[in-house]
Amino acid sequence: MRFIHTPAIVWGIFLIVVILLLVAMCGHSVFAASQKGLTVSPLRTELTVEPGRSVTKEMRVTNRSDQPIEVSMSAKVFKTVNEQYDYAFIDRQNDGGEPGDWVRFEDRTFTLAANKSTLLRYQLAVPLKAEPGGRYISVFASTLASELKEGAEPSVQQVGSLLYVTVAGDVTRTGSVLGFTAPKATTKDVAWSAQIRNSGSTHFRTKYVATVSSMFGMRVGEAVGDALILPGTVRLVSDTVSIKTPGMYRIDYVLGLGDSPAHKQSTWVVYMPVYAAVIAVIIVGSLVLSSFSVYKHKKRRIH
């Protein structure tokens, strides 16, 4: 059997080989990246502690590199710096002194073998004089590692597990909605956002529900989610609602606000995806052209 190698076949084979090589390289890089570095779990812990009491917690620290590393443990207070909830880390609590007075490690420094993990125990001790309310601490695992290239500067990797601590007592979770936006018309998923303020003394988790109904009141979809709101902050909470069929819909939003009554809001939206808009333009254009042709035909008959 003879094969005829046309230019199209040659180019097709070449493109297939290039795609396979790119997939292999990307797969290798993703795999390699996932196997390197220091990781911790859990990433977030919520707990309530009485003043003057301590609790023992556990955190798994994993070395995903192919070299043993020296790990040191530390703790810092964290806070948010904008409505998007970017974090900043500081060294002191408002009361109780340094975070080290709150977090006490059994092993502050240790060596972690390559591709191994360890379960690290530490104590969270709340000072007796701590006022009721939210306190927010990040427990960091840090490593000092030199680059492979000779003479390069060493780099520090630091990963943290966030502690959302409520000092028990007379605490408040007071929420309010400062602003809410949702489109009146869209060609894709309905993207909404709300500015939620927590004027209470500790954090709360706002749970939200967006229910989609047709013009005739028939329920056709629902989207749910949640977001954590720290005290004394405003967070921009945003999400999307999916609609499958073009048309006009009513969306009812319910946003939880801690101990405050939930915020309820309804909006109407016209959902017209691009393909539907193109079809509508074609139909309208056809009707206009047809009407124009009929008009010209009648005008000729009159004359």
ChimeraX commands (.cxc) that place a marker at each C-alpha (Angstrom):
marker #1 position 0.00,0.00,0.00 radius 0.5
marker #1 position 1.36,3.44,-0.94 radius 0.5
marker #1 position 0.76,6.62,1.11 radius 0.5
marker #1 position 0.62,9.98,-0.62 radius 0.5
marker #1 position 2.14,12.67,1.63 radius 0.5
marker #1 position 0.31,15.82,0.59 radius 0.5
marker #1 position 1.21,19.19,2.21 radius 0.5
marker #1 position -2.11,19.19,4.11 radius 0.5
marker #1 position -1.34,15.79,5.68 radius 0.5
marker #1 position 2.19,16.86,6.61 radius 0.5
marker #1 position 0.94,20.05,8.24 radius 0.5
marker #1 position -1.77,18.11,10.07 radius 0.5
marker #1 position 0.77,15.67,11.50 radius 0.5
marker #1 position 3.04,18.56,12.47 radius 0.5
marker #1 position 0.22,20.35,14.33 radius 0.5
marker #1 position -0.77,17.17,16.17 radius 0.5
marker #1 position 2.83,16.61,17.31 radius 0.5
marker #1 position 3.12,20.25,18.51 radius 0.5
marker #1 position -0.16,20.01,20.45 radius 0.5
marker #1 position 0.91,16.74,22.11 radius 0.5
marker #1 position 4.25,18.26,23.10 radius 0.5
marker #1 position 2.54,21.34,24.58 radius 0.5
marker #1 position 0.09,19.18,26.54 radius 0.5
marker #1 position 2.96,17.05,27.85 radius 0.5
marker #1 position 4.96,20.14,28.87 radius 0.5
marker #1 position 1.98,21.78,30.57 radius 0.5
marker #1 position 1.07,18.58,32.35 radius 0.5
marker #1 position 4.64,18.17,33.57 radius 0.5
marker #1 position 4.87,21.77,34.75 radius 0.5
marker #1 position 1.54,21.55,36.59 radius 0.5
marker #1 position 2.57,18.27,38.18 radius 0.5
marker #1 position 5.94,19.68,39.16 radius 0.5
marker #1 position 4.41,22.82,40.60 radius 0.5
marker #1 position 1.94,20.80,42.63 radius 0.5
marker #1 position 4.78,18.72,44.05 radius 0.5
marker #1 position 6.88,21.63,45.29 radius 0.5
marker #1 position 6.68,23.90,48.27 radius 0.5
marker #1 position 5.26,23.96,51.76 radius 0.5
marker #1 position 1.52,23.53,52.42 radius 0.5
marker #1 position -0.68,23.58,55.50 radius 0.5
marker #1 position -4.20,22.41,56.34 radius 0.5
marker #1 position -6.78,23.36,57.39 radius 0.5
marker #1 position -6.63,26.76,55.73 radius 0.5
marker #1 position -9.35,28.19,58.00 radius 0.5
marker #1 position -10.67,27.39,61.48 radius 0.5
marker #1 position -13.55,29.04,63.34 radius 0.5
marker #1 position -13.79,28.60,67.12 radius 0.5
marker #1 position -15.17,30.16,70.29 radius 0.5
marker #1 position -13.06,30.31,73.47 radius 0.5
marker #1 position -13.86,31.61,76.95 radius 0.5
marker #1 position -11.54,34.30,78.38 radius 0.5
marker #1 position -8.81,32.68,80.45 radius 0.5
marker #1 position -9.21,29.34,78.69 radius 0.5
marker #1 position -7.02,27.56,76.16 radius 0.5
marker #1 position -7.71,24.99,73.45 radius 0.5
marker #1 position -5.37,22.60,71.65 radius 0.5
marker #1 position -5.52,22.63,67.86 radius 0.5
marker #1 position -3.77,20.66,65.13 radius 0.5
marker #1 position -2.35,21.72,61.78 radius 0.5
marker #1 position -0.84,19.45,59.15 radius 0.5
marker #1 position 2.36,20.77,57.59 radius 0.5
marker #1 position 3.52,19.10,54.35 radius 0.5
marker #1 position 6.80,19.34,52.46 radius 0.5
marker #1 position 6.01,18.77,48.78 radius 0.5
marker #1 position 9.57,19.27,47.62 radius 0.5
marker #1 position 12.33,16.70,47.01 radius 0.5
marker #1 position 14.61,18.20,49.69 radius 0.5
marker #1 position 14.34,18.32,53.50 radius 0.5
marker #1 position 13.52,21.79,54.81 radius 0.5
marker #1 position 13.79,23.66,58.08 radius 0.5
marker #1 position 10.39,24.93,59.22 radius 0.5
marker #1 position 9.71,27.63,61.78 radius 0.5
marker #1 position 6.30,28.46,63.25 radius 0.5
marker #1 position 4.96,31.92,64.12 radius 0.5
marker #1 position 1.68,33.78,64.55 radius 0.5
marker #1 position 0.42,37.20,63.47 radius 0.5
marker #1 position -2.84,39.08,63.64 radius 0.5
marker #1 position -4.53,39.66,60.28 radius 0.5
marker #1 position -7.04,42.24,59.11 radius 0.5
marker #1 position -8.66,43.26,55.84 radius 0.5
marker #1 position -7.63,46.43,54.02 radius 0.5
marker #1 position -10.39,46.89,51.42 radius 0.5
marker #1 position -13.83,45.69,50.34 radius 0.5
marker #1 position -12.25,42.91,48.26 radius 0.5
marker #1 position -10.81,41.52,51.52 radius 0.5
marker #1 position -7.10,41.66,50.79 radius 0.5
marker #1 position -5.26,40.75,54.00 radius 0.5
marker #1 position -2.62,42.61,56.01 radius 0.5
marker #1 position -0.66,40.98,58.84 radius 0.5
marker #1 position 0.45,42.78,62.00 radius 0.5
marker #1 position 2.41,41.74,65.08 radius 0.5
marker #1 position 0.25,42.91,67.99 radius 0.5
marker #1 position -3.18,42.22,69.42 radius 0.5
marker #1 position -5.32,45.05,70.85 radius 0.5
marker #1 position -5.08,43.24,74.16 radius 0.5
marker #1 position -3.02,40.35,75.45 radius 0.5
marker #1 position 0.35,41.41,74.00 radius 0.5
marker #1 position 2.08,39.59,71.18 radius 0.5
marker #1 position 0.31,36.83,69.23 radius 0.5
marker #1 position 2.80,34.46,70.86 radius 0.5
marker #1 position 0.88,35.07,74.08 radius 0.5
marker #1 position -2.18,33.64,72.37 radius 0.5
marker #1 position -0.56,30.87,70.30 radius 0.5
marker #1 position 1.94,28.51,71.90 radius 0.5
marker #1 position 3.72,25.88,69.80 radius 0.5
marker #1 position 4.94,22.52,71.06 radius 0.5
marker #1 position 7.63,22.59,68.35 radius 0.5
marker #1 position 8.45,26.05,67.07 radius 0.5
marker #1 position 11.19,24.81,64.70 radius 0.5
marker #1 position 11.72,21.40,63.15 radius 0.5
marker #1 position 13.08,19.63,60.07 radius 0.5
marker #1 position 10.59,18.16,57.63 radius 0.5
marker #1 position 11.82,15.42,55.30 radius 0.5
marker #1 position 11.19,15.49,51.55 radius 0.5
marker #1 position 7.61,14.58,50.53 radius 0.5
marker #1 position 6.60,14.12,54.17 radius 0.5
marker #1 position 4.04,15.73,56.44 radius 0.5
marker #1 position 3.65,16.13,60.17 radius 0.5
marker #1 position 0.71,16.88,62.45 radius 0.5
marker #1 position 1.67,19.93,64.50 radius 0.5
marker #1 position -0.10,20.69,67.79 radius 0.5
marker #1 position -0.38,24.15,69.28 radius 0.5
marker #1 position -2.35,25.87,72.02 radius 0.5
marker #1 position -4.53,28.92,71.65 radius 0.5
marker #1 position -4.67,30.63,75.05 radius 0.5
marker #1 position -7.08,33.56,75.42 radius 0.5
marker #1 position -6.02,36.08,78.11 radius 0.5
marker #1 position -8.38,36.48,81.03 radius 0.5
marker #1 position -8.69,40.21,80.35 radius 0.5
marker #1 position -9.63,39.78,76.67 radius 0.5
marker #1 position -12.88,41.53,75.81 radius 0.5
marker #1 position -15.65,39.51,74.11 radius 0.5
marker #1 position -15.55,39.72,70.33 radius 0.5
marker #1 position -13.67,38.56,67.27 radius 0.5
marker #1 position -9.90,38.05,67.10 radius 0.5
marker #1 position -8.16,37.01,63.90 radius 0.5
marker #1 position -4.80,35.25,63.88 radius 0.5
marker #1 position -2.78,33.55,61.16 radius 0.5
marker #1 position -0.57,30.64,62.18 radius 0.5
marker #1 position 2.40,30.65,59.78 radius 0.5
marker #1 position 4.75,27.86,58.73 radius 0.5
marker #1 position 7.88,29.36,57.18 radius 0.5
marker #1 position 10.95,27.92,55.52 radius 0.5
marker #1 position 14.30,29.39,54.49 radius 0.5
marker #1 position 15.47,27.78,51.24 radius 0.5
marker #1 position 18.32,28.68,48.89 radius 0.5
marker #1 position 17.81,28.80,45.15 radius 0.5
marker #1 position 19.43,26.09,43.05 radius 0.5
marker #1 position 21.68,28.58,41.25 radius 0.5
marker #1 position 24.96,29.17,42.99 radius 0.5
marker #1 position 25.26,32.62,44.57 radius 0.5
marker #1 position 21.52,33.34,44.39 radius 0.5
marker #1 position 19.77,35.04,47.29 radius 0.5
marker #1 position 17.79,32.72,49.61 radius 0.5
marker #1 position 14.00,32.88,49.40 radius 0.5
marker #1 position 11.46,32.50,52.17 radius 0.5
marker #1 position 8.21,30.62,51.70 radius 0.5
marker #1 position 5.45,31.32,54.19 radius 0.5
marker #1 position 2.02,29.69,54.31 radius 0.5
marker #1 position -0.67,30.28,56.89 radius 0.5
marker #1 position -3.75,28.80,58.51 radius 0.5
marker #1 position -6.31,31.45,59.50 radius 0.5
marker #1 position -7.99,31.36,62.93 radius 0.5
marker #1 position -11.33,33.14,63.29 radius 0.5
marker #1 position -11.60,33.31,67.08 radius 0.5
marker #1 position -14.64,34.55,68.99 radius 0.5
marker #1 position -13.86,35.43,72.60 radius 0.5
marker #1 position -17.05,34.27,74.32 radius 0.5
marker #1 position -19.31,36.76,76.08 radius 0.5
marker #1 position -21.80,39.40,75.07 radius 0.5
marker #1 position -20.99,39.55,71.35 radius 0.5
marker #1 position -23.00,41.09,68.52 radius 0.5
marker #1 position -23.36,40.23,64.84 radius 0.5
marker #1 position -25.02,43.27,63.30 radius 0.5
marker #1 position -25.17,43.41,59.52 radius 0.5
marker #1 position -26.53,45.85,56.96 radius 0.5
marker #1 position -26.48,46.31,53.18 radius 0.5
marker #1 position -24.93,49.60,52.05 radius 0.5
marker #1 position -25.44,49.07,48.33 radius 0.5
marker #1 position -26.77,46.53,45.87 radius 0.5
marker #1 position -26.30,46.33,42.09 radius 0.5
marker #1 position -27.73,43.99,39.46 radius 0.5
marker #1 position -28.12,44.48,35.68 radius 0.5
marker #1 position -31.45,45.19,34.01 radius 0.5
marker #1 position -30.31,43.45,30.82 radius 0.5
marker #1 position -27.49,41.03,30.07 radius 0.5
marker #1 position -26.16,38.69,27.39 radius 0.5
marker #1 position -24.57,36.25,29.89 radius 0.5
marker #1 position -24.95,35.16,33.50 radius 0.5
marker #1 position -26.49,37.78,35.79 radius 0.5
marker #1 position -23.63,39.26,37.84 radius 0.5
marker #1 position -24.79,40.95,41.07 radius 0.5
marker #1 position -22.93,42.48,44.00 radius 0.5
marker #1 position -23.70,43.86,47.45 radius 0.5
marker #1 position -21.73,45.90,49.97 radius 0.5
marker #1 position -22.32,44.28,53.36 radius 0.5
marker #1 position -21.23,45.96,56.60 radius 0.5
marker #1 position -20.67,44.24,59.93 radius 0.5
marker #1 position -20.98,46.77,62.73 radius 0.5
marker #1 position -21.01,44.07,65.40 radius 0.5
marker #1 position -18.20,42.78,67.62 radius 0.5
marker #1 position -17.49,39.47,65.90 radius 0.5
marker #1 position -17.70,37.90,62.46 radius 0.5
marker #1 position -20.72,36.29,60.87 radius 0.5
marker #1 position -21.30,34.28,57.72 radius 0.5
marker #1 position -23.80,35.80,55.33 radius 0.5
marker #1 position -25.72,33.14,53.42 radius 0.5
marker #1 position -27.42,34.35,50.27 radius 0.5
marker #1 position -30.02,32.91,47.92 radius 0.5
marker #1 position -30.98,34.20,44.46 radius 0.5
marker #1 position -34.21,32.70,43.10 radius 0.5
marker #1 position -35.08,33.10,39.40 radius 0.5
marker #1 position -38.74,33.17,38.31 radius 0.5
marker #1 position -40.39,33.61,34.92 radius 0.5
marker #1 position -42.80,36.42,34.10 radius 0.5
marker #1 position -45.65,34.08,35.06 radius 0.5
marker #1 position -44.19,33.32,38.51 radius 0.5
marker #1 position -42.77,29.91,37.67 radius 0.5
marker #1 position -39.52,29.15,39.51 radius 0.5
marker #1 position -36.82,28.26,36.98 radius 0.5
marker #1 position -33.55,28.39,38.94 radius 0.5
marker #1 position -31.69,29.17,42.13 radius 0.5
marker #1 position -28.15,30.08,43.20 radius 0.5
marker #1 position -26.82,29.94,46.78 radius 0.5
marker #1 position -23.56,30.88,48.47 radius 0.5
marker #1 position -22.00,32.43,51.56 radius 0.5
marker #1 position -19.28,34.86,52.63 radius 0.5
marker #1 position -17.56,35.64,55.93 radius 0.5
marker #1 position -17.87,39.26,57.16 radius 0.5
marker #1 position -15.40,40.51,59.78 radius 0.5
marker #1 position -16.46,43.07,62.41 radius 0.5
marker #1 position -15.88,46.72,61.60 radius 0.5
marker #1 position -15.53,46.03,57.88 radius 0.5
marker #1 position -17.48,46.34,54.64 radius 0.5
marker #1 position -17.17,43.45,52.20 radius 0.5
marker #1 position -18.09,43.47,48.54 radius 0.5
marker #1 position -19.94,40.20,48.03 radius 0.5
marker #1 position -20.55,39.20,44.40 radius 0.5
marker #1 position -21.81,36.18,42.52 radius 0.5
marker #1 position -23.62,35.16,39.33 radius 0.5
marker #1 position -27.00,33.66,38.52 radius 0.5
marker #1 position -27.35,31.42,35.49 radius 0.5
marker #1 position -30.38,31.61,33.16 radius 0.5
marker #1 position -30.78,29.17,30.28 radius 0.5
marker #1 position -33.59,30.53,28.09 radius 0.5
marker #1 position -33.85,34.08,26.66 radius 0.5
marker #1 position -36.62,36.19,28.15 radius 0.5
marker #1 position -37.56,38.48,31.03 radius 0.5
marker #1 position -37.14,37.18,34.56 radius 0.5
marker #1 position -37.60,38.24,38.15 radius 0.5
marker #1 position -34.77,37.52,40.58 radius 0.5
marker #1 position -35.46,37.55,44.33 radius 0.5
marker #1 position -32.37,38.00,46.51 radius 0.5
marker #1 position -32.17,37.14,50.22 radius 0.5
marker #1 position -28.94,38.09,52.03 radius 0.5
marker #1 position -28.30,36.91,55.59 radius 0.5
marker #1 position -27.00,39.59,57.98 radius 0.5
marker #1 position -26.02,37.78,61.17 radius 0.5
marker #1 position -28.44,38.56,63.99 radius 0.5
marker #1 position -30.07,41.35,61.94 radius 0.5
marker #1 position -33.09,40.67,59.71 radius 0.5
marker #1 position -32.18,39.35,56.28 radius 0.5
marker #1 position -32.05,41.81,53.39 radius 0.5
marker #1 position -34.58,41.06,50.64 radius 0.5
marker #1 position -34.54,42.62,47.18 radius 0.5
marker #1 position -36.15,41.85,43.83 radius 0.5
marker #1 position -35.05,42.92,40.34 radius 0.5
marker #1 position -36.21,42.31,36.78 radius 0.5
marker #1 position -33.71,41.39,34.08 radius 0.5
marker #1 position -33.90,40.77,30.34 radius 0.5
marker #1 position -31.68,37.85,29.39 radius 0.5
marker #1 position -30.72,37.96,25.72 radius 0.5
marker #1 position -27.61,35.93,24.83 radius 0.5
marker #1 position -25.67,36.83,21.70 radius 0.5
marker #1 position -27.10,34.04,19.58 radius 0.5
marker #1 position -30.65,35.09,20.50 radius 0.5
marker #1 position -29.85,38.73,19.76 radius 0.5
marker #1 position -28.49,37.77,16.32 radius 0.5
marker #1 position -31.61,35.72,15.58 radius 0.5
marker #1 position -33.83,38.61,16.73 radius 0.5
marker #1 position -31.95,41.04,14.49 radius 0.5
marker #1 position -32.30,38.68,11.53 radius 0.5
marker #1 position -36.04,38.25,12.15 radius 0.5
marker #1 position -36.64,41.98,12.60 radius 0.5
marker #1 position -34.53,42.74,9.54 radius 0.5
marker #1 position -36.47,40.21,7.50 radius 0.5
marker #1 position -39.78,41.70,8.64 radius 0.5
marker #1 position -38.60,45.22,7.78 radius 0.5
marker #1 position -37.40,44.16,4.34 radius 0.5
marker #1 position -40.62,42.23,3.73 radius 0.5
marker #1 position -42.74,45.22,4.76 radius 0.5
marker #1 position -40.66,47.50,2.55 radius 0.5
marker #1 position -41.10,45.14,-0.43 radius 0.5
marker #1 position -44.88,44.99,0.12 radius 0.5
marker #1 position -45.01,48.78,0.37 radius 0.5
marker #1 position -43.07,49.22,-2.89 radius 0.5
marker #1 position -45.30,46.68,-4.63 radius 0.5
marker #1 position -48.47,48.49,-3.54 radius 0.5
marker #1 position -47.01,51.83,-4.55 radius 0.5
marker #1 position -46.30,50.51,-8.06 radius 0.5
marker #1 position -49.85,49.19,-8.40 radius 0.5
marker #1 position -51.28,52.58,-7.41 radius 0.5
marker #1 position -49.23,54.34,-10.05 radius 0.5
marker link #1:1,2 radius 0.2
marker link #1:2,3 radius 0.2
marker link #1:3,4 radius 0.2
marker link #1:4,5 radius 0.2
marker link #1:5,6 radius 0.2
marker link #1:6,7 radius 0.2
marker link #1:7,8 radius 0.2
marker link #1:8,9 radius 0.2
marker link #1:9,10 radius 0.2
marker link #1:10,11 radius 0.2
marker link #1:11,12 radius 0.2
marker link #1:12,13 radius 0.2
marker link #1:13,14 radius 0.2
marker link #1:14,15 radius 0.2
marker link #1:15,16 radius 0.2
marker link #1:16,17 radius 0.2
marker link #1:17,18 radius 0.2
marker link #1:18,19 radius 0.2
marker link #1:19,20 radius 0.2
marker link #1:20,21 radius 0.2
marker link #1:21,22 radius 0.2
marker link #1:22,23 radius 0.2
marker link #1:23,24 radius 0.2
marker link #1:24,25 radius 0.2
marker link #1:25,26 radius 0.2
marker link #1:26,27 radius 0.2
marker link #1:27,28 radius 0.2
marker link #1:28,29 radius 0.2
marker link #1:29,30 radius 0.2
marker link #1:30,31 radius 0.2
marker link #1:31,32 radius 0.2
marker link #1:32,33 radius 0.2
marker link #1:33,34 radius 0.2
marker link #1:34,35 radius 0.2
marker link #1:35,36 radius 0.2
marker link #1:36,37 radius 0.2
marker link #1:37,38 radius 0.2
marker link #1:38,39 radius 0.2
marker link #1:39,40 radius 0.2
marker link #1:40,41 radius 0.2
marker link #1:41,42 radius 0.2
marker link #1:42,43 radius 0.2
marker link #1:43,44 radius 0.2
marker link #1:44,45 radius 0.2
marker link #1:45,46 radius 0.2
marker link #1:46,47 radius 0.2
marker link #1:47,48 radius 0.2
marker link #1:48,49 radius 0.2
marker link #1:49,50 radius 0.2
marker link #1:50,51 radius 0.2
marker link #1:51,52 radius 0.2
marker link #1:52,53 radius 0.2
marker link #1:53,54 radius 0.2
marker link #1:54,55 radius 0.2
marker link #1:55,56 radius 0.2
marker link #1:56,57 radius 0.2
marker link #1:57,58 radius 0.2
marker link #1:58,59 radius 0.2
marker link #1:59,60 radius 0.2
marker link #1:60,61 radius 0.2
marker link #1:61,62 radius 0.2
marker link #1:62,63 radius 0.2
marker link #1:63,64 radius 0.2
marker link #1:64,65 radius 0.2
marker link #1:65,66 radius 0.2
marker link #1:66,67 radius 0.2
marker link #1:67,68 radius 0.2
marker link #1:68,69 radius 0.2
marker link #1:69,70 radius 0.2
marker link #1:70,71 radius 0.2
marker link #1:71,72 radius 0.2
marker link #1:72,73 radius 0.2
marker link #1:73,74 radius 0.2
marker link #1:74,75 radius 0.2
marker link #1:75,76 radius 0.2
marker link #1:76,77 radius 0.2
marker link #1:77,78 radius 0.2
marker link #1:78,79 radius 0.2
marker link #1:79,80 radius 0.2
marker link #1:80,81 radius 0.2
marker link #1:81,82 radius 0.2
marker link #1:82,83 radius 0.2
marker link #1:83,84 radius 0.2
marker link #1:84,85 radius 0.2
marker link #1:85,86 radius 0.2
marker link #1:86,87 radius 0.2
marker link #1:87,88 radius 0.2
marker link #1:88,89 radius 0.2
marker link #1:89,90 radius 0.2
marker link #1:90,91 radius 0.2
marker link #1:91,92 radius 0.2
marker link #1:92,93 radius 0.2
marker link #1:93,94 radius 0.2
marker link #1:94,95 radius 0.2
marker link #1:95,96 radius 0.2
marker link #1:96,97 radius 0.2
marker link #1:97,98 radius 0.2
marker link #1:98,99 radius 0.2
marker link #1:99,100 radius 0.2
marker link #1:100,101 radius 0.2
marker link #1:101,102 radius 0.2
marker link #1:102,103 radius 0.2
marker link #1:103,104 radius 0.2
marker link #1:104,105 radius 0.2
marker link #1:105,106 radius 0.2
marker link #1:106,107 radius 0.2
marker link #1:107,108 radius 0.2
marker link #1:108,109 radius 0.2
marker link #1:109,110 radius 0.2
marker link #1:110,111 radius 0.2
marker link #1:111,112 radius 0.2
marker link #1:112,113 radius 0.2
marker link #1:113,114 radius 0.2
marker link #1:114,115 radius 0.2
marker link #1:115,116 radius 0.2
marker link #1:116,117 radius 0.2
marker link #1:117,118 radius 0.2
marker link #1:118,119 radius 0.2
marker link #1:119,120 radius 0.2
marker link #1:120,121 radius 0.2
marker link #1:121,122 radius 0.2
marker link #1:122,123 radius 0.2
marker link #1:123,124 radius 0.2
marker link #1:124,125 radius 0.2
marker link #1:125,126 radius 0.2
marker link #1:126,127 radius 0.2
marker link #1:127,128 radius 0.2
marker link #1:128,129 radius 0.2
marker link #1:129,130 radius 0.2
marker link #1:130,131 radius 0.2
marker link #1:131,132 radius 0.2
marker link #1:132,133 radius 0.2
marker link #1:133,134 radius 0.2
marker link #1:134,135 radius 0.2
marker link #1:135,136 radius 0.2
marker link #1:136,137 radius 0.2
marker link #1:137,138 radius 0.2
marker link #1:138,139 radius 0.2
marker link #1:139,140 radius 0.2
marker link #1:140,141 radius 0.2
marker link #1:141,142 radius 0.2
marker link #1:142,143 radius 0.2
marker link #1:143,144 radius 0.2
marker link #1:144,145 radius 0.2
marker link #1:145,146 radius 0.2
marker link #1:146,147 radius 0.2
marker link #1:147,148 radius 0.2
marker link #1:148,149 radius 0.2
marker link #1:149,150 radius 0.2
marker link #1:150,151 radius 0.2
marker link #1:151,152 radius 0.2
marker link #1:152,153 radius 0.2
marker link #1:153,154 radius 0.2
marker link #1:154,155 radius 0.2
marker link #1:155,156 radius 0.2
marker link #1:156,157 radius 0.2
marker link #1:157,158 radius 0.2
marker link #1:158,159 radius 0.2
marker link #1:159,160 radius 0.2
marker link #1:160,161 radius 0.2
marker link #1:161,162 radius 0.2
marker link #1:162,163 radius 0.2
marker link #1:163,164 radius 0.2
marker link #1:164,165 radius 0.2
marker link #1:165,166 radius 0.2
marker link #1:166,167 radius 0.2
marker link #1:167,168 radius 0.2
marker link #1:168,169 radius 0.2
marker link #1:169,170 radius 0.2
marker link #1:170,171 radius 0.2
marker link #1:171,172 radius 0.2
marker link #1:172,173 radius 0.2
marker link #1:173,174 radius 0.2
marker link #1:174,175 radius 0.2
marker link #1:175,176 radius 0.2
marker link #1:176,177 radius 0.2
marker link #1:177,178 radius 0.2
marker link #1:178,179 radius 0.2
marker link #1:179,180 radius 0.2
marker link #1:180,181 radius 0.2
marker link #1:181,182 radius 0.2
marker link #1:182,183 radius 0.2
marker link #1:183,184 radius 0.2
marker link #1:184,185 radius 0.2
marker link #1:185,186 radius 0.2
marker link #1:186,187 radius 0.2
marker link #1:187,188 radius 0.2
marker link #1:188,189 radius 0.2
marker link #1:189,190 radius 0.2
marker link #1:190,191 radius 0.2
marker link #1:191,192 radius 0.2
marker link #1:192,193 radius 0.2
marker link #1:193,194 radius 0.2
marker link #1:194,195 radius 0.2
marker link #1:195,196 radius 0.2
marker link #1:196,197 radius 0.2
marker link #1:197,198 radius 0.2
marker link #1:198,199 radius 0.2
marker link #1:199,200 radius 0.2
marker link #1:200,201 radius 0.2
marker link #1:201,202 radius 0.2
marker link #1:202,203 radius 0.2
marker link #1:203,204 radius 0.2
marker link #1:204,205 radius 0.2
marker link #1:205,206 radius 0.2
marker link #1:206,207 radius 0.2
marker link #1:207,208 radius 0.2
marker link #1:208,209 radius 0.2
marker link #1:209,210 radius 0.2
marker link #1:210,211 radius 0.2
marker link #1:211,212 radius 0.2
marker link #1:212,213 radius 0.2
marker link #1:213,214 radius 0.2
marker link #1:214,215 radius 0.2
marker link #1:215,216 radius 0.2
marker link #1:216,217 radius 0.2
marker link #1:217,218 radius 0.2
marker link #1:218,219 radius 0.2
marker link #1:219,220 radius 0.2
marker link #1:220,221 radius 0.2
marker link #1:221,222 radius 0.2
marker link #1:222,223 radius 0.2
marker link #1:223,224 radius 0.2
marker link #1:224,225 radius 0.2
marker link #1:225,226 radius 0.2
marker link #1:226,227 radius 0.2
marker link #1:227,228 radius 0.2
marker link #1:228,229 radius 0.2
marker link #1:229,230 radius 0.2
marker link #1:230,231 radius 0.2
marker link #1:231,232 radius 0.2
marker link #1:232,233 radius 0.2
marker link #1:233,234 radius 0.2
marker link #1:234,235 radius 0.2
marker link #1:235,236 radius 0.2
marker link #1:236,237 radius 0.2
marker link #1:237,238 radius 0.2
marker link #1:238,239 radius 0.2
marker link #1:239,240 radius 0.2
marker link #1:240,241 radius 0.2
marker link #1:241,242 radius 0.2
marker link #1:242,243 radius 0.2
marker link #1:243,244 radius 0.2
marker link #1:244,245 radius 0.2
marker link #1:245,246 radius 0.2
marker link #1:246,247 radius 0.2
marker link #1:247,248 radius 0.2
marker link #1:248,249 radius 0.2
marker link #1:249,250 radius 0.2
marker link #1:250,251 radius 0.2
marker link #1:251,252 radius 0.2
marker link #1:252,253 radius 0.2
marker link #1:253,254 radius 0.2
marker link #1:254,255 radius 0.2
marker link #1:255,256 radius 0.2
marker link #1:256,257 radius 0.2
marker link #1:257,258 radius 0.2
marker link #1:258,259 radius 0.2
marker link #1:259,260 radius 0.2
marker link #1:260,261 radius 0.2
marker link #1:261,262 radius 0.2
marker link #1:262,263 radius 0.2
marker link #1:263,264 radius 0.2
marker link #1:264,265 radius 0.2
marker link #1:265,266 radius 0.2
marker link #1:266,267 radius 0.2
marker link #1:267,268 radius 0.2
marker link #1:268,269 radius 0.2
marker link #1:269,270 radius 0.2
marker link #1:270,271 radius 0.2
marker link #1:271,272 radius 0.2
marker link #1:272,273 radius 0.2
marker link #1:273,274 radius 0.2
marker link #1:274,275 radius 0.2
marker link #1:275,276 radius 0.2
marker link #1:276,277 radius 0.2
marker link #1:277,278 radius 0.2
marker link #1:278,279 radius 0.2
marker link #1:279,280 radius 0.2
marker link #1:280,281 radius 0.2
marker link #1:281,282 radius 0.2
marker link #1:282,283 radius 0.2
marker link #1:283,284 radius 0.2
marker link #1:284,285 radius 0.2
marker link #1:285,286 radius 0.2
marker link #1:286,287 radius 0.2
marker link #1:287,288 radius 0.2
marker link #1:288,289 radius 0.2
marker link #1:289,290 radius 0.2
marker link #1:290,291 radius 0.2
marker link #1:291,292 radius 0.2
marker link #1:292,293 radius 0.2
marker link #1:293,294 radius 0.2
marker link #1:294,295 radius 0.2
marker link #1:295,296 radius 0.2
marker link #1:296,297 radius 0.2
marker link #1:297,298 radius 0.2
marker link #1:298,299 radius 0.2
marker link #1:299,300 radius 0.2
marker link #1:300,301 radius 0.2
marker link #1:301,302 radius 0.2
marker link #1:302,303 radius 0.2
view
